[in-house]
Each structure stands twice: as C-alpha cells, then as structure tokens.
Amino acid sequence: MKTYKIALIKGDGIGPEIIDEATKVLDSVASCFDFDFKYEEVLMGGCAYDETGDPLPQETITAALNSDAVLFGAIGGEKWDNLPREKRPESGLLRFRKELGVYANLRPAVVYDELINASSLKPEVVQGVDLMVVRELIGGIYFGEPKGRDENKGWNTMVYTKDEIVRIAHTAFNIAMERNKRVCSVDKANVLDVSQLWRETVEEVAKEYPDVELSHMYVDNAAMQLIRDPKQFDVMLTGNIFGDILSDEASMLSGSIGLLPSASVGAKIGVYEPIHGSAPDIAGQGIANPIATISSASMMLRYALGENEAADRIDNAIKRALKEGYRTQDLAQYDAKEVCSTSEMGSIIANYTAK
C-alpha cells in the first residue's frame, strides 16, 4: 500500500475546523483505494507567531518540502493586523509560496446546479459555468523591484521575465488540454510594456499546443466579460495582480466563497487551500462551510498525487450532498432540506465518498 505524506497547516480562525473535515474525507476515500495518508501538522500564520515569534518557522518550510503535498486552511485575523509587516501572517504566506516555488495558482470556478439561485447573476448566465483561472503567483508587481515609499510617494514595479511567462503559459495550456482546449490570456498589452512581452511569449508557447485555441483579452474587458458571459471561458491565463482580482471575481459566480478551492503548484511541492479567509468572526461556532477545503483536498489528489479516480469520488460526493439538500449556514436559504454544522457536512461527504 502506498503512503502519501501530507503537511497540514491548519492556521488561524476556522482553519483547524475545515482542515479536520478535509482529512476526514481523505481518510474515507483512502479506505476505498490502495493508499493511505501520513499527516504532519505544522504552524503558519498568527498561531505560529504567537508560539514562535515568526509567522513562518523554518520547521514548517522543511516539513513542507519533505512532503508529497501541503493541505492548508487559512491564516490571519485582526489580532495580528498591527504587527510589523514582516511579522504579519500574510507576509509568512508570501514567503512560503516563494520558498516552495509555487508559481501557478489554479482557481476553478464551478456553479453547481443545486445552488444556481445562490449566485447574484441570472440562472441562464451562470448555469453550466466551469472555468479555471491560472494565475502567475510569485512574480509581477507583488514581488518586483524596486519597491518602496517615502513620505510623499510609493512605488512598485511590475516585472516579468520571459522564462517566468513561459512556465506559467505551459501550465495553462497543459490544463486546457485536459479540459475544453481553450486558453484566454489576459493582459494590458495596449498600455504596459510588460504585457506586450507577456502576449508575445504566450503566442510563442501556443505553437507547441496546436490543438488549443488561444485568444487574448485586455484585463478590463475580461472583468466585464466574466459577469456578462462567463461560459465563454475555459482556462484564463494571467499575471499576478490581474489574476488576484479576476479569480476573486470568478469565485463569486458560484454564490458562496465557501465552495471554491485552489491549488498553488510549481517546481517543488504544491499547496492546496480554500480561497476564503480565516473568518475569525465565526471561528469555533461550527458553522463554517468545509466544502472549499474538501474540494482543495480533491485537487491535491488530482494534481499532486495523480489519484484522479479518488478525486472524482470526492467531487461526486460533494455534488450528491448538495443534491440531497444538505447545506451549511451560508447556504441555508437555498433549497436546504437540512442545515448542517461544519462537522456534519464533512461526515456526510465522507460517508458518500466511501459508498
């Protein structure tokens, strides 16, 4: 029997609650296949700062690099907002991504038929939406130099090298080959020199994927089109800051941020996490929606471990739970037959996974 080593970062707020439900489902699916999991829990975020004085201890980096994948909950909260910037939980997360070399953030946006009324858009606009945003994660304006500020001015630099664009483009095209073979590259090439290099480089990479249809769209138009006609997109490829904005916009097509997972992958170890935050206002109340984290565990099986059948089993269990009317508090108003706690929803999905 194969054993996968998983680094668990529960983090802050609702992080521990939702990670516990994801591991419950992972253990359930493992019982159906010829593998199991060995978990190592490590610290990152505010809880790490409180215990060690560092939001990202070296032990966490080492454990992550020695694992097959990282399953991550959420970090941060008002408690740590007034710390020096380098001590804040978010700074630890940026360092973590850099240390692990996770240059590609994969953000699927799927609208479940059972929750179509949860979206703020008309049902005919969102029904059938299934898209993937591929965001470059460790370059661009968030990491570019020079950066700084003085009393009267602040400055950041958007920088991409050709190699950075090539590797994220390959990620997007490879994912498109497993989907509907369409990539829309989003940039601002009419204004930005860096976007002109981005567009030219993406077009060069596209020649290696003749079966994939490539289109380009300026970021402002892409933001509008995501609301007007989201079903036109299959894979959206874009840089760090544009992807940060567009992926959050796409996530709301589903109607709840508690439903959607993400994966951060690259040259080393992948990190799998829900897109929502730590929600400290509801922590410990047992009302957080664990589906995004459970779906992130499914992505981990698919993209890190190659266990596609097991991932499909979890995805189908989530759909079955929703189809049968099980809802957490955030979705209670949408055709709920039974409103579940965090733990109850995790148990229902785990049970369906095992069947």
Secondary structure, 3 states (H helix, E strand, C coil): CEEEEEEEEEECCCHHHHHHHHHHHHHHHHCCCCEEEEEEEECCCHHHHHHHCCCCCHHHHHHHHCCCEEEEEECCCHHHCCCCHHHCHHHHHHHHHHHHCCCEEEEEEECCHHHHHHCCCCHHHHCCCEEEEEEECCCHHHCCCCCEECCCCEECCCCCCHHHHHHHHHHHHHHHHCCCCEEEEEECCCCCHHHHHHHHHHHHHHCCCCCCEEEEEEHHHHHHHHHHCHHHCCEEEECHHHHHHHHHHHHHHHCCHHHCEEEEECCCCCEEEECCCCCCCCCCCCCCCCHHHHHHHHHHHHHHCCCHHHHHHHHHHHHHHHHCCEECHHHCCCCCCEECCHHHHHHHHHHHHHC
